[in-house]
Each structure stands twice: as structure tokens, then as C-alpha cells.
Amino acid sequence: MKIWVVSMECSGIVEAGGVKNVTFSLCKEFQKLGNEVTLFIPAFKTTDYKSIIFDKDSFAAKTEIFHCGKNETVSYKKGKCINGDFQVIFMEHPSFLEKEGVYTYTANENRQNPEFVKGHGHKDMLFMDSLFAKSVIHFSNFIETKDIPDFIHCQDASTALVPGFGAENQTFDSTKFIVTIHNAGPAYHHNFSSIGEASWYTGFDQDLLYKSLNNDKVEPFLIAANVNASLSTVSEEYAKELCNPVYAPETEGLSQCFNNKNVQIMGITNGIDYEGYDPTDINISKLPYAFNPGTKDLQGKADCRSYFVKKVLKNRQKYSDVSIYGELENANNCNKEIYIVYHGRVTWQKGLPVLMEAIPAILNNFSNVRFIITGQGEVALENSIKEITEKYKGSVVFINGYNKELARLTNAIGDFIVLPSHFEPCGLEDFISQIFGTLPVAHKTGGLNKIVNGKTGFLYSQNTKEALIAKLSEVITIKIYKPEVIEDMIQYTDQYIKNNYLWPIVIKTKYMPYFKKIMKNI
């Protein structure tokens, strides 16, 4: 098959969230199966071209696209991603090239212009989304009939307008469109505030826009569904939640629209690229020491913890891209303590307020517990974590920002990773932590249901501080009095992930049958 994958981000090229991992793995694994894969992605200021080969014959062209009342010049440049052996088409336009972040403004941009608030979405987000989508479809002007794709697979709301523009172009009459919903929570819809606004950016027929209304807002996901694109999402459980407003109240009414229109959403749980995290090879894992959870060889995991408390915390000024708050007591005996970690976005969705309320009770009841929190996001939540590091000196550390080495080290040094998400489409941190021999303690929601309670981690049902305190107390007690149970779970989990959730398995057993089903119009 000829497959176009459309995404704002891709691992190793330009990165923001979990979409990057899915994009790269889809391209890589579909290509390995003999399909012809091309990734369409904007060129940002921070795009990394080290993995891209542009040879003398690489395609480059320009086109004029009528957009928001005038012609915009978009340039295309074609290369090859040597890490995944797939083709890449970069779209160049000032609205992308001037941005440091994929979806939000960076601290540096905020320093240069106070109106660009760190962590807030781009002011011209809708302009970027709609221009990007038009640019993908306009690329048909540069291809022959034999190169028309069988599928165009769009990743998340920022690309969900592509099927709408494709429906207006006869070139793609035989092409099947798929839009994968990675997150339908607040701020992730990229919706238009009114039909008038949607019309200005897209030029779509008024009837299509009316059919795509969620109250007064026009939803890109509904536009895709209304032009007969197939919708999928990143786990079986999240698919069920999205179509049932009782279980998905966080979609701001979108799930009610899906339910009312009887929109079918296919759930395929994301895989994990084990080759990118393998803890037995420090060149891959980026950890200071190697270990093997599959054989219960965990000495390197203990050494990683010692490295963290003796090297990282003692030389925190070395890490200029993060700010480290808090200290840890008894550094020389760190492997006799129990480490509970969190790595991810610091947002309400991820349940950080629940965790902040639970930490005091755990520390008051268990003097040998330490918390390590790594991430960035909402300023108010970041400040509350900083306050806890001051109030519980010696027991809580906060690594504020993003550094790949420290992010992975956080996952690796924990006995447990706590994931109190209010909703979670799939979840990636549970996978990464499990590969690193760290068992997840998670709220039973969405994609976190892939954790097998008592075997590959621990789940709790009600996302309250009381429920989280009870579950953390339970797992801490098991670790103290029955450490062999935890070691057995770590070993079992390693094999379970390898047998069920590696990307080649997911592509072959889930995605390929799904694509074939769509091709046959079943």
C-alpha cells in the first residue's frame, strides 16, 4: 500500500508529546512490512534534520495556496528518514518556521514577546492547522496518478481537516482517510469558535460546518467523520469512553456528538518501541547503568538510583534546561528507601492535584518513602510542587522542565510510578516504566486499563486522594514485607510487554487488519 502519514511531530525530527512516538513507529513499521510510507510534517524552527538525508535528487517545489483571503507560498522538501527508512515531506511556511514549539510557546519565545505565554497554544493555531491540511492535499499537484496514496492517516485534531480538503479534490476519490484521536480532552480539539470562523479558515460548505457543530463550535473531528473518514483512537477503552458521554465528560460535549451521530471509533492500543528504551544497553536507554528486568538482574537499576542522588542532585547546575528543587536525605542508603516517581505533563488531566494531596499522608506514615516528580506545564501546579519540596525537605524532589536523560532516569529509579490521570487516552509512561522495571500505580481509566492489576502494575478505581493513599500504602507495604512479589511482577511484566505491545506486533495484528477492513468498505 501507499500510505501518507500526516502529523505535526515525529520522534527524532520535532517532538512535543506522545504523538511523536506513534508517528515514528507507524511510519517505520508500515515501511518494514513493504508498504510505501511518506510522512508529511511542517518544518519548525527547532526541527532536527540529523536523521534526514537530502540528496541531489530530493524533491523540492513551491506552490501558492489561497488561504484566509490571500495567496500563501508553501515550499515542499523531500528527504528520507534513515532511522525508519521512510520518505518525509517537509512543509515550509513562516507560520511554522518561526515557532520553537510544535503546539505551544516556549519560555524563550515568552522572553522575546510577553504575549507569547509559555505553555499556551499558538495564537495562529487555526491558521497553521488549516494551512498544513491544505498543503497536504495540494501536494497532489506534484504526483503522478500511480503515486496517489491508498490511505492518508492523520494524527490528532491538528491534522483532522485533511479529509475535508481531500473530499473536495477528485484526485483522492479512491483514497481512504483515517483520523486518529490521540486526546479529545479540553484544549485538544483545535475547534473553531463559530461557523463563521470555520468558514474563514477552511472555506468548507456551510452544510458540512453545520453538521459538524458541537454547541456553537465547529469540531475538526466531526468534519472528518462527516466526509466519511474513519476515526480511530489509541486504546480500546478510550474508544468506548469517547462514544459514551457518561464515561467521557472531559470532552466538552464531543463524546455526546459522537453518540448522537452514532460515530464509530476504532480503538487500537498504542505499542512501544522497546528498541528505543532497552535497559540492557546504555547507548539505547541513555541510563548510566545497564540492567535486565527480564532476568531479575536489577543491580544496574539500583546503581542508577545512586547515580541520581550522588551525581545529579549534587551537580544540578550541570542541567541548564531544567530547574531542580528539593533534596533527599540518607543519600548513602538510597536503595533502602522506596522511590515513588512521576514523569509527565504537569497538568490537571494527569491528576497532579490528587497526587499533591496524597503525598503528605504517605510521607507522614512511611518515613522511608521518597517522591521524585519530573515535568512541566501549568504554572500554578508547578508552584504547588515546589512548595511541597520546601515543606517536606529531604523527601521530595521536583525536576521542572524537560531533559531526556533525566526523564528516563526518573522512570528507571522508581520502585513505582504513580499515574493518577483523570482521563488517559493510552498512556506511554506506564510502558516506559515497565520496561525499566518500575511498576505503575494508576487510576483505572482509558488506556491505563492495559495495566493488569496485580500482575503488571496496580490499579485503583476512584481518583480521590483517599483512594490513591490507600493504594500507595498497599504497594509500599508489599514492597517492604514481600519484595519478592514485586521482583516477580517486574520479570513477568517484561515478558508481557514484549509479547503483546511491541509496535511490530500491534501493526501486524491490529493496524493491518483495520486498514484492510477499511479498504474493503466493511
Secondary structure, DSSP 8 states (H G I E B T S, - for coil): -EEEEE-S-BTTTB--STHHHHHHHHHHHHHHTT-EEEEEEE--TT---TTEE--TT--EEEEEEEETTEEEEEEEEEEEETTTTEEEEEEE-HHHHT-SSSSBB-HHHHHH-TTS-BTSB-TTHHHHHHHHHHHHHHGGGGS-GGG--SEEEEESGGGTTHHHHHHT-GGGTT-EEEEEES--STT-S--BSSHHHHHHHH---HHHHHHTEETTEE-HHHHHHHTT-EEEES-HHHHHHHT-TTT-GGGTTHHHHHHHTT--EEE----B-GGGT-TT-HHHH--SS--BGGGTB-HHHHHHHHHIIIIITTTGGG-TTEEEE--BS-GGGGGGSEEEEEES-BSTTTTHHHHHHHHHHHHHH-TTEEEEEEE-B-HHHHHHHHHHHHHTTBTEEEEEE--HHHHHHHHHH-SEEEE--S--SS-SHHHHHHHTT-EEEEES-GGGGGS-BTTTBEEESS-SHHHHHHHHHHHHHHHHH-HHHHHHHHHHHHHHHHHH-BHHHHIIIIIHHHHHHHHTT-
